[in-house]
């Protein structure tokens, strides 16, 4: 009876972990994992609104116990700082580890390969018949 009750009480927590795609961390309660997942979504939304959609797709956001870790490439120091500020501004975030790497896009002009031209075709003469 007691064992059955324990299993029934643990089942919703396990289901929640699976549904939310959370890796069940033994050091975190299900409630904390749920809050971290919510914070992650809020940080991603804030990045999209304040930094830009391209940043959201390139930047990885992880949240553990309210601490946000940002990792991935950004185009400038300004974008790196904006991303950190956006993450810090989300209510419930207790800290931000900024591991973003500035990787500027090369500003060299894109040139087309040289075109080769074929000599003009000569019309074929057909004898009159």
BELMOCOR-V564665 format. One line per field, one symbol per residue. psi: psi as a letter, one per 40 degrees, with the letter a starting at -180 (. if undefined). A space follows every 50 residues. Layout:
psi=???
//
This chain:
psi=dddddddddddddddddddefihhhdeiiddddddddddddddddddddd diddddddhhhihhfehhhhiaiididdddddddddddehheheihhgfi hhgihhehihiiiihhhiiiihihhhih.
//
